Amino acid sequence: MSRASELVASLSLEQQAALLSGADDWRTCAIPEVDLPAAELGDGPHGLRTETGVDMVWVPSTGFPTGSALGATWDADLVARVGAAIGEEARAMGVQLVLGPGVNMKRTPLCGRNFEYFAEDPVLAGDLAAAYIRGLQGVGVGACLKHFAANNQETDRTEISVEADEGTLRATYLEAFRRAIAAADPWAVMCSYNRIGGAHASQHHWLLTDVLRDEWGYRGLVVSDWDAVHDPVAAVAAGLDLEMPGTGGRSAAAIVAAVAGGRLDRAAVERAATRVVEFVERCLPDGPASSPVRDAGIVPGERLRAGQLAALGADAHHELAREAAAAAATLLRNPDGVLPLDPAGTQRIGVVGGYARVPRIQGGGSSGVWPVRVDEPLAAIREVAGDRVRFAPGYPVPATDYYQDTAPAPEADLAALRAEAVALAGDCDVVVAFAGLPLSAEVEAADRDTLALPVEQVDLLVALAATGTPLVVVLAAGSAVDLAPWHDAAAAILLTWLGGQAVGGATADVLFGLAEPGGRLGETFPLRLADTPGHDTFPGRDGRIEYAEGPLIGYRWYDAGGLGVRYPFGHGLSYTRFAYSDASVRPTQDGVEVEVTVTNVGQRPGSEVVQLYVEPPTGSPGRPLRELRGFGKVALAPSESRTVAFALGRRDFGYPDPANRGWTQPAGEYRVVLASSSRDDRAVLPVQLVDGWVPFGDVLR
């Protein structure tokens, strides 16, 4: 019997039940009689959100790029470093578990919380999540993988029932969780708000026990999303360990009564309590933790002092945030090579847009961070180009607290701002216009109803393009947006996502070629909303949302329908060029090994993301035409070459087959595609495979 089991066995039923709910909003229950301290949980995932306890005022921390921006880096090593930095700040704050990362799929670009999620593909999302978890837990702070599972919209999120067959769930909505758990073993998994097949995720035995525990072998803590438990007795019976936040003893009393009445097996209570104790002991092996930042005194609403910033590692983390923002910056368009701008040139540069003064750094909701500092893009551009830079707001400058939008300006004011910007453009050699979605469009608990940018920004971009001055658009958005009607007239489009507190400096770095645009799209940019997967059923009706498209979301959907897209999954331009050569595939006992050599054939250093897709045999009904099965990012100097290698197993060529309780790999000729995006093939390798099968319970790849 483990130490945790012995401790739980020594407790009364009332004490065991008390462990299954939080003591308050952010802490587990302590049991002083057995020297069990309370562990503290903190919101994430792109920075630490901790409250002072006074009127929801937050303690400052580093605001890193959000999930969709980190997803665009396609860089597991970088994401791990960000995770480690967030873990270091959590330790400085006395927090033991960070609520993140989020790996939910982007079924629709309208989901209000897409900015928190890595990608529309489970391989990219799962592998980057594993890297984040390894980084965070490598410094002794737990990760809480979320939201398990199929939490793909915010509309009616606490009651909506996802109706999807098991094959769809396993192929698309569970796979990122499986990959992250198998590769990184997060200390906790958070269940989602929604229902699946009518049952709430917090009370879903198949999800929490049959799949997560019995098949995947997960032994960590399962915690509810905040207020996601509707019946604490049913939740414990289904496999939930910890309900958050605390309920003032109501849930514990209900659990005790259910055991006394024979409606709940006490063994289920003991199992859950043991996992809570194991979690606390894992977090706090030496007892209660100190908090260098809090112990120095926090004044609600005031910035941290020098010693607290040093304890947080604020300076080094700001530089890491700047590196990550540049690595996420995705150059969508640059047909005539307008970018990069010459930092030592003589061009007169017009900067337009309120977001050049107050950048969009994050979305709204529980992931919001009070940033330690924020780089202003306009100031960073002026730092490089000096008095060659002139500015016009073009539209109202948003509020400077990064959590709310300003009220719309009167139309007359908008017209005057637009006219000022157009006049400026006519007197410059290039215009850099900052545009993007407002904070209110990307927020927890609400979805978007359009892909459009605000009309005043669209009108401004159209007017700027009409001046004939080359137009560079710097776009801030956490998910896909409509780029019509100004797209074709733009000389360049740089997507900065929601790039965190250092996005201003990173944007200047990329615009002037001091850093490369390292990003590649983690989601497809469609031509129109009507083309998007799930459009006909989103956001559901009568409390149900039908996943009628099955596993065909993201690029899978557009490929299956032969639909044109604005920019495909994986797309992103560089300031240099890459050539692929010597591609090969070699069958092994358990799958295949693939290699390809990538060479930088341009004049500047840069990085390339090699994407590996698998295509099933011709005539495979119900299967996507191709699926991402691996990726690798390589940084290369001019003329430098490097070999990128992949190892694929049966699961990579198969599909989930519930009837046979595993992943089935039918015999036939498959194609391994090495590509620079889902629609930019560089090498196609046929491979003949025999029948294969991997049981659902085999979590290895």
C-alpha positions in Angstrom: 0.0 0.0 0.0 1.4 3.4 -0.9 1.9 6.2 1.6 -1.1 8.1 0.1 -3.3 5.0 0.4 -2.3 4.5 4.0 -3.0 8.2 4.8 -6.4 8.0 3.2 -7.2 4.8 5.0 -6.6 6.6 8.3 -9.1 9.3 7.5 -12.8 9.3 8.3 -15.3 9.2 5.5 -16.0 12.9 6.1 -12.4 13.8 5.7 -12.0 11.7 2.6 -15.1 13.4 1.1 -13.8 16.8 2.0 -10.7 16.2 -0.1 -12.8 15.8 -3.2 -13.7 19.5 -3.3 -11.6 22.6 -3.1 -11.2 24.6 0.1 -11.9 27.8 -1.8 -11.6 29.0 -5.4 -8.0 28.0 -5.8 -6.8 25.6 -3.1 -7.3 22.0 -2.2 -8.4 21.1 1.3 -5.7 20.7 3.8 -6.0 18.2 6.6 -3.7 19.4 9.4 -4.3 16.3 11.6 -2.2 14.3 9.1 0.1 17.1 8.0 -1.4 17.3 4.6 -1.0 20.9 3.2 -3.2 22.6 0.6 -2.0 22.9 -3.0 -2.7 26.0 -5.0 -3.9 26.1 -8.5 -3.4 29.1 -10.9 -5.0 30.0 -14.2 -3.0 29.7 -17.5 -2.1 28.8 -20.1 -0.1 31.6 -21.7 0.9 33.2 -18.4 0.1 33.0 -14.8 -3.1 34.6 -13.6 -3.3 34.8 -9.8 -5.6 37.0 -7.8 -4.8 39.1 -4.8 -8.1 38.3 -3.2 -9.3 41.8 -3.5 -11.9 42.6 -6.1 -10.5 40.2 -8.7 -7.3 42.2 -9.0 -4.5 40.1 -10.6 -0.9 39.9 -9.7 1.3 40.9 -12.7 3.1 38.2 -14.6 4.7 37.7 -18.0 2.1 37.6 -20.8 3.4 35.1 -23.4 1.9 34.6 -26.8 -1.4 32.8 -26.6 -2.0 29.1 -27.6 -2.8 29.8 -31.3 0.4 31.9 -31.6 2.5 29.2 -29.9 0.8 26.7 -32.2 2.0 28.7 -35.2 5.6 28.3 -34.1 5.5 24.5 -34.8 8.5 24.5 -32.5 8.4 22.0 -29.6 11.7 23.2 -28.1 10.5 26.8 -27.9 7.1 25.8 -26.5 8.9 23.8 -23.8 11.0 26.8 -22.9 7.9 28.9 -22.6 6.3 26.2 -20.4 9.4 26.2 -18.1 9.3 30.0 -17.8 5.6 29.9 -16.8 6.5 27.2 -14.3 9.3 29.4 -12.8 6.8 32.2 -12.3 4.4 29.8 -10.7 7.0 28.7 -8.2 7.9 32.4 -7.5 4.2 33.0 -6.8 3.7 29.8 -4.7 1.4 28.1 -7.2 1.7 24.3 -7.7 -0.5 23.6 -10.7 -1.1 25.8 -13.8 -4.4 25.3 -15.7 -3.1 24.6 -19.1 -2.3 23.8 -21.9 -5.5 23.6 -23.9 -5.7 21.2 -26.8 -9.3 21.4 -27.9 -9.7 21.3 -31.7 -10.7 24.3 -33.8 -13.8 22.8 -35.3 -15.0 26.2 -36.3 -13.1 29.5 -36.6 -15.9 31.1 -34.7 -15.1 29.6 -31.3 -14.5 32.5 -29.0 -11.7 30.6 -27.1 -9.8 29.5 -30.2 -7.0 31.9 -29.2 -6.2 29.5 -26.3 -5.9 26.4 -28.5 -2.9 25.3 -30.6 -4.4 24.0 -33.8 -7.1 22.4 -35.9 -5.0 19.2 -36.0 -4.5 16.8 -33.0 -0.9 15.8 -34.0 0.3 19.4 -33.9 -1.8 20.3 -30.8 -0.9 17.1 -28.9 2.9 17.3 -29.6 3.2 20.9 -28.7 1.1 20.3 -25.6 3.5 17.6 -24.6 6.4 20.0 -25.0 4.7 22.6 -22.9 4.0 20.1 -20.2 7.5 18.8 -20.1 8.9 22.3 -19.8 6.4 23.3 -17.0 6.8 20.1 -15.0 10.5 20.1 -15.5 10.8 22.9 -13.0 8.5 21.2 -10.5 5.1 22.7 -11.3 2.2 20.6 -12.5 0.4 21.0 -15.8 -3.4 20.6 -16.1 -4.3 19.4 -19.6 -7.7 20.7 -20.7 -10.6 20.7 -21.6 -11.4 16.9 -21.7 -13.2 16.7 -24.1 -14.9 18.0 -27.3 -15.1 21.6 -25.8 -15.2 23.3 -29.2 -17.6 26.2 -28.7 -18.5 28.7 -26.0 -22.2 29.1 -26.9 -24.3 27.2 -24.3 -21.0 25.6 -23.2 -22.2 24.3 -19.9 -25.2 22.4 -21.3 -24.6 21.7 -25.0 -24.4 18.0 -25.8 -21.9 17.0 -28.5 -23.3 14.3 -30.7 -20.4 12.5 -32.4 -19.7 8.9 -33.1 -16.8 7.1 -31.3 -14.6 7.0 -34.3 -14.9 10.8 -34.7 -14.1 11.4 -31.1 -11.1 9.1 -31.1 -9.7 10.4 -34.4 -10.1 14.1 -33.8 -11.2 15.2 -30.4 -9.4 12.7 -28.1 -6.2 12.2 -30.0 -4.4 15.4 -28.9 -5.1 14.4 -25.3 -3.8 10.9 -25.8 -0.6 12.1 -27.5 0.1 14.6 -24.7 -0.6 12.1 -21.9 1.5 9.4 -23.5 4.5 11.7 -24.1 4.4 13.9 -21.1 2.2 12.6 -18.3 0.6 15.8 -17.0 -0.1 15.9 -13.3 -3.7 16.7 -13.9 -6.4 16.6 -16.6 -9.4 19.0 -16.5 -12.8 17.8 -17.7 -14.8 20.2 -19.8 -18.2 21.9 -19.3 -20.1 20.3 -22.1 -22.1 17.1 -22.4 -21.0 14.3 -24.7 -23.9 12.1 -25.9 -26.1 13.6 -23.2 -23.8 13.1 -20.2 -21.7 15.9 -18.7 -18.0 15.4 -19.1 -17.6 15.7 -15.4 -19.9 12.7 -14.9 -19.0 10.7 -18.0 -17.7 7.2 -17.0 -16.7 6.2 -20.5 -14.6 9.3 -20.9 -13.0 9.5 -17.4 -12.6 5.9 -16.6 -13.0 3.6 -19.6 -10.8 5.7 -21.9 -8.6 7.9 -19.7 -7.9 5.4 -16.9 -8.4 1.9 -18.2 -7.2 2.3 -21.8 -4.7 5.1 -21.5 -3.5 4.1 -18.1 -3.6 7.7 -16.7 -2.8 7.8 -13.0 -2.8 11.6 -12.3 -5.5 13.9 -10.9 -8.8 14.5 -12.8 -10.2 17.9 -11.9 -13.4 19.6 -13.0 -13.5 22.9 -14.8 -14.8 25.5 -12.4 -18.4 24.9 -11.6 -18.7 22.1 -14.1 -20.0 19.5 -11.6 -23.7 19.2 -11.6 -23.9 16.1 -9.4 -20.9 15.4 -7.2 -21.9 11.9 -6.4 -22.3 11.0 -10.1 -19.0 12.7 -10.8 -17.0 10.6 -8.2 -18.7 7.4 -9.5 -17.6 8.4 -13.0 -14.0 8.9 -12.1 -13.7 12.6 -11.2 -11.2 13.3 -8.3 -11.4 17.0 -7.5 -14.3 19.4 -7.9 -13.4 23.0 -8.2 -14.0 25.5 -6.8 -15.0 24.6 -3.3 -18.7 24.3 -2.4 -18.6 25.2 1.3 -19.0 21.5 2.2 -22.2 20.8 0.2 -20.6 18.3 -2.2 -18.8 16.5 0.7 -22.0 16.2 2.6 -23.8 14.8 -0.5 -21.0 12.2 -1.0 -21.1 11.1 2.6 -24.9 10.7 2.4 -24.6 8.8 -0.8 -22.2 6.3 0.7 -24.3 5.9 3.8 -27.4 5.3 1.6 -25.7 2.7 -0.5 -25.8 4.9 -3.7 -22.0 5.3 -3.9 -19.3 2.8 -3.2 -16.9 4.0 -0.6 -14.0 2.5 -2.6 -14.7 5.2 -5.3 -14.3 7.9 -2.6 -11.1 6.4 -1.4 -9.7 6.1 -4.9 -10.4 9.7 -5.6 -9.1 10.9 -2.2 -5.9 8.9 -2.8 -5.3 10.6 -6.1 -5.8 14.0 -4.5 -3.3 13.1 -1.7 -0.8 11.8 -4.3 -1.2 15.0 -6.2 -0.6 17.2 -3.2 2.4 15.2 -2.1 3.8 15.4 -5.7 3.3 19.2 -5.7 4.5 19.8 -2.1 7.0 17.0 -1.2 8.5 19.3 1.5 5.4 20.8 2.9 3.8 24.3 2.2 5.7 26.3 -0.4 7.0 29.8 0.0 6.2 32.6 -2.4 9.0 35.1 -2.9 6.7 37.5 -4.8 3.8 37.4 -2.4 5.9 37.2 0.7 7.3 40.6 -0.3 3.8 42.1 -0.2 1.3 42.6 -2.9 -0.6 45.9 -3.1 -3.8 45.3 -5.2 -3.6 47.2 -8.4 0.0 48.2 -8.1 3.0 47.0 -10.2 5.6 44.7 -8.7 8.7 46.1 -7.2 12.3 45.4 -8.4 12.9 42.5 -6.0 9.6 40.8 -7.0 10.3 41.2 -10.7 13.7 39.6 -10.1 12.1 36.7 -8.3 9.7 36.3 -11.2 12.5 36.4 -13.8 10.7 39.1 -15.6 13.5 40.5 -17.7 14.6 37.1 -19.1 11.0 36.0 -19.6 10.2 39.2 -21.5 13.0 38.4 -23.9 11.7 34.9 -24.3 8.2 36.2 -25.0 9.7 38.4 -27.7 11.5 35.5 -29.3 8.3 33.4 -29.2 6.2 36.2 -30.7 8.7 36.5 -33.6 8.7 32.7 -34.1 4.9 32.8 -34.2 4.7 35.7 -36.7 3.3 34.3 -39.9 4.0 36.0 -43.2 0.9 35.2 -45.3 1.7 37.4 -48.3 4.7 39.1 -49.7 4.6 38.7 -53.5 7.0 41.5 -54.4 9.3 41.2 -51.5 8.3 44.5 -49.8 9.3 42.9 -46.5 11.6 43.0 -44.9 12.0 46.8 -44.7 15.5 48.1 -44.7 16.5 49.2 -41.2 19.2 51.5 -42.6 17.2 52.7 -45.6 15.7 56.0 -46.4 12.0 54.9 -46.9 9.4 57.2 -45.3 7.3 54.8 -43.3 3.7 55.6 -42.4 2.4 53.6 -39.4 -1.4 53.5 -39.1 -3.8 52.0 -36.6 -4.7 52.2 -33.0 -3.2 48.7 -32.4 0.2 50.2 -33.2 -0.1 52.1 -29.9 -2.0 49.6 -27.8 -1.4 46.1 -29.3 -3.8 43.1 -29.0 -1.8 40.8 -26.8 -4.4 38.3 -25.5 -8.0 37.3 -25.4 -10.6 37.7 -22.7 -11.6 35.5 -19.9 -9.9 33.2 -17.4 -6.6 33.1 -19.3 -6.2 36.9 -19.1 -2.8 38.1 -17.7 -2.0 41.4 -16.2 1.3 41.9 -18.1 4.4 43.0 -16.3 5.1 45.3 -19.2 3.9 45.8 -22.8 6.0 46.7 -25.8 4.4 49.4 -28.0 4.8 48.5 -31.7 5.0 52.1 -32.9 7.8 52.8 -30.4 9.7 49.7 -31.4 9.4 50.7 -35.1 10.7 54.2 -34.3 13.6 52.6 -32.3 14.7 51.1 -35.6 13.7 53.7 -38.2 13.8 56.9 -36.1 12.3 60.0 -37.6 11.5 58.3 -40.9 8.3 57.1 -39.1 5.1 59.0 -39.0 1.9 57.9 -37.3 -1.9 58.3 -37.8 -4.4 56.4 -35.6 -6.8 55.6 -38.5 -9.4 54.3 -36.0 -9.8 54.9 -32.2 -6.9 53.8 -30.0 -8.3 51.1 -27.7 -8.1 51.2 -23.9 -4.7 50.6 -22.4 -5.7 48.0 -19.8 -5.8 45.2 -22.3 -9.0 43.8 -20.9 -11.8 46.0 -22.5 -12.6 47.8 -25.7 -13.3 51.4 -26.1 -16.7 52.6 -27.1 -17.2 53.0 -30.9 -16.3 56.5 -32.2 -19.0 58.6 -34.0 -19.0 58.1 -37.7 -17.7 61.7 -38.3 -14.7 61.0 -36.1 -14.0 57.7 -38.0 -14.2 59.6 -41.3 -11.7 62.2 -40.0 -9.3 59.6 -38.7 -9.5 57.7 -42.0 -8.9 60.9 -44.0 -5.8 61.7 -41.9 -4.4 58.2 -42.4 -5.0 58.4 -46.2 -3.2 61.7 -46.4 -0.3 60.3 -44.4 -0.1 57.3 -46.8 0.1 59.6 -49.8 3.2 61.2 -48.3 5.1 58.0 -47.5 7.0 55.3 -49.4 5.3 52.4 -47.5 2.4 52.1 -45.1 2.4 49.7 -42.2 -1.3 49.3 -41.1 -2.2 47.6 -37.8 -5.6 45.9 -37.8 -7.3 43.0 -36.0 -10.2 41.7 -34.0 -11.3 43.6 -30.9 -10.9 41.9 -27.5 -14.7 41.5 -27.3 -14.6 39.1 -30.4 -12.2 36.7 -28.7 -13.3 35.9 -25.3 -14.3 33.0 -23.1 -18.0 32.2 -22.8 -19.0 33.8 -26.2 -18.5 32.9 -29.8 -18.1 35.0 -32.8 -20.9 35.3 -35.4 -18.7 36.5 -38.3 -15.2 36.2 -39.7 -15.1 39.9 -40.6 -12.8 42.5 -39.2 -14.5 45.7 -37.8 -16.0 47.7 -40.6 -14.0 50.8 -39.8 -10.8 48.9 -40.2 -11.9 47.3 -43.5 -12.9 50.7 -44.8 -9.5 52.1 -43.7 -7.5 49.3 -45.4 -9.4 49.7 -48.6 -8.8 53.4 -48.6 -5.1 53.0 -47.8 -4.7 50.4 -50.6 -6.3 52.9 -53.1 -3.5 55.4 -52.5 -1.0 53.2 -54.4 1.5 53.4 -51.6 2.7 49.8 -50.8 0.5 48.5 -48.0 1.8 46.2 -45.3 -0.9 44.9 -43.0 0.0 43.7 -39.6 -2.9 41.6 -38.4 -3.7 40.6 -34.8 -6.2 37.8 -34.3 -6.3 34.6 -32.4 -8.0 32.6 -35.1 -9.0 32.9 -38.8 -10.5 36.1 -40.1 -11.9 37.3 -43.5 -9.3 39.2 -45.5 -11.6 40.5 -48.2 -11.9 43.0 -49.8 -8.5 44.4 -49.3 -6.4 41.3 -49.5 -5.3 41.4 -53.2 -4.2 45.0 -52.9 -1.9 44.4 -49.9 1.8 44.3 -50.6 2.3 42.1 -47.5 0.3 40.6 -44.7 2.0 39.7 -41.4 -0.2 37.8 -38.9 1.0 38.4 -35.4 -1.8 36.4 -33.7 -2.2 37.5 -30.1 1.5 37.7 -29.5 1.8 38.5 -25.8 3.4 41.5 -24.0 6.5 41.6 -26.2 4.6 41.5 -29.5 5.5 45.1 -30.3 9.3 44.5 -30.3 8.9 41.2 -32.1 6.8 42.8 -34.8 9.5 45.5 -35.4 12.1 42.7 -35.5 10.2 40.8 -38.2 9.3 43.9 -40.2 12.9 45.0 -40.5 14.4 41.5 -40.9 16.1 41.5 -37.6 14.2 38.3 -37.0 12.5 36.0 -39.5 8.8 35.4 -39.6 9.0 32.0 -38.1 5.3 31.1 -38.1 3.2 28.7 -40.1 -0.6 28.5 -39.8 -2.0 26.0 -37.3 -5.4 26.5 -38.9 -6.9 27.0 -42.3 -7.9 30.5 -43.4 -11.1 30.0 -45.4 -12.4 32.2 -48.3 -15.8 32.6 -46.6 -17.7 31.5 -43.5 -20.1 29.3 -45.5 -17.2 27.0 -46.5 -16.2 26.2 -42.9 -16.7 22.8 -41.3 -19.7 22.6 -39.0 -21.2 25.7 -40.5 -24.6 24.1 -41.1 -24.9 22.8 -37.5 -23.0 25.4 -35.4 -23.9 26.4 -32.7 -26.5 23.7 -32.4 -30.2 23.7 -31.3 -32.3 22.3 -28.5 -29.2 21.7 -26.5 -27.4 19.5 -29.0 -24.7 20.0 -31.6 -24.3 17.4 -34.3 -20.8 16.7 -35.5 -22.2 15.6 -38.9 -18.9 16.2 -40.6 -17.3 13.4 -38.6 -13.5 13.7 -38.4 -13.4 16.1 -41.3 -12.5 19.4 -39.7 -9.8 21.9 -40.7 -7.8 21.1 -43.8 -9.5 17.6 -43.9 -12.8 19.3 -44.6 -11.6 21.6 -47.4 -9.7 18.8 -49.1 -12.7 16.4 -49.0 -15.0 19.1 -50.5 -12.4 20.3 -53.1 -12.8 23.8 -51.6 -10.5 26.6 -52.3 -9.0 28.4 -49.2 -7.4 31.7 -48.6 -4.4 30.1 -47.0 -4.0 26.5 -46.2 -3.0 24.8 -43.0 0.8 24.9 -42.5 1.2 28.0 -44.8 3.8 30.6 -44.0 6.4 32.5 -46.0 10.0 33.1 -45.2 12.6 35.7 -46.2 14.6 32.9 -47.8 13.9 29.8 -49.9 14.2 26.1 -49.2 14.8 23.0 -51.4 13.9 19.4 -50.5 16.0 16.5 -51.8 16.9 12.9 -51.2 13.4 12.0 -49.8 13.2 8.3 -48.8 10.9 5.9 -47.1 12.0 2.6 -45.6 9.6 -0.1 -44.1 10.4 -1.3 -40.6 8.9 -4.0 -38.5 6.4 -1.7 -36.9 5.9 1.0 -39.6 8.2 3.1 -41.8 11.1 5.5 -41.4 11.1 8.6 -43.6 14.0 11.1 -44.3 14.4 14.2 -46.3 17.2 16.7 -46.7 16.3 20.4 -46.6 18.6 23.1 -47.9 18.4 26.9 -47.5 18.9 28.0 -51.1 18.3 31.7 -50.4 20.5 34.6 -49.1 19.2 34.9 -45.5 19.1 32.6 -42.5 15.7 31.1 -41.9 13.7 28.2 -40.6 11.5 25.7 -42.5 8.8 23.5 -41.1 8.8 20.1 -42.8 5.3 18.6 -42.6 4.6 14.9 -43.1 1.1 13.9 -44.3 -0.2 10.3 -44.9 -2.7 9.5 -47.6 -4.6 6.3 -47.4 -5.1 3.9 -50.3 -7.3 5.2 -53.1 -11.0 4.5 -52.4 -10.9 4.5 -48.6 -14.4 5.7 -47.8 -14.9 8.0 -44.8 -11.3 8.7 -44.4 -9.6 12.1 -44.8 -7.7 12.5 -48.1 -4.5 13.2 -46.0 -3.6 13.7 -42.4 -0.7 15.3 -40.6 1.4 12.6 -39.0 4.6 14.5 -38.1 6.5 17.7 -38.4 10.0 19.1 -37.8 11.3 22.7 -37.7 14.9 23.3 -38.8 16.9 26.6 -38.7 19.4 26.9 -41.6 22.0 29.4 -42.6 22.3 30.2 -46.4 23.5 27.0 -48.2 23.2 24.9 -45.1 21.5 21.5 -45.4 20.0 19.2 -42.7 18.3 15.9 -42.8 14.9 15.6 -41.1 13.8 12.1 -40.0 10.4 10.7 -39.0 9.3 7.3 -37.6 5.7 6.3 -38.3 3.8 3.4 -36.8 0.6 1.5 -37.6 -1.5 4.1 -35.8 -0.2 6.7 -38.2 -1.5 4.8 -41.2 -4.7 3.6 -39.6 -8.1 4.8 -38.5 -10.0 4.3 -35.2 -12.2 1.2 -35.6 -14.6 0.9 -32.6 -16.0 -2.4 -33.8 -12.5 -4.0 -33.5 -11.5 -1.9 -30.5 -8.4 -0.4 -32.0 -6.8 1.4 -34.9 -7.0 -0.5 -38.1 -4.4 -0.3 -40.9 -5.8 -1.9 -44.0 -3.3 -3.3 -46.5 -2.7 -1.3 -49.6 -0.5 1.4 -51.2 -0.2 4.5 -49.0 1.5 7.8 -49.9 3.8 9.6 -47.5 3.8 13.3 -48.5 6.5 15.7 -47.4 5.2 19.3 -47.7 5.6 22.9 -46.8 1.9 23.2 -46.1 -1.1 21.0 -46.5 -1.3 22.1 -50.2 2.4 22.6 -51.0 3.8 19.1 -51.6 7.6 18.8 -52.0 8.0 15.0 -52.2 5.5 12.1 -52.5 6.6 8.6 -51.5 4.5 5.5 -52.1 4.7 2.7 -49.6 3.0 -0.7 -49.7 1.8 -1.9 -46.3 0.1 -5.1 -45.0 -2.8 -5.3 -42.6 -2.1 -3.9 -39.2 -3.9 -3.2 -35.9 -3.2 -1.3 -32.7 -5.5 -1.8 -29.7 -7.1 1.4 -28.2 -5.3 0.5 -24.9 -1.8 0.8 -26.5 -1.0 4.4 -25.9 2.4 4.2 -27.5 2.8 5.6 -31.0 
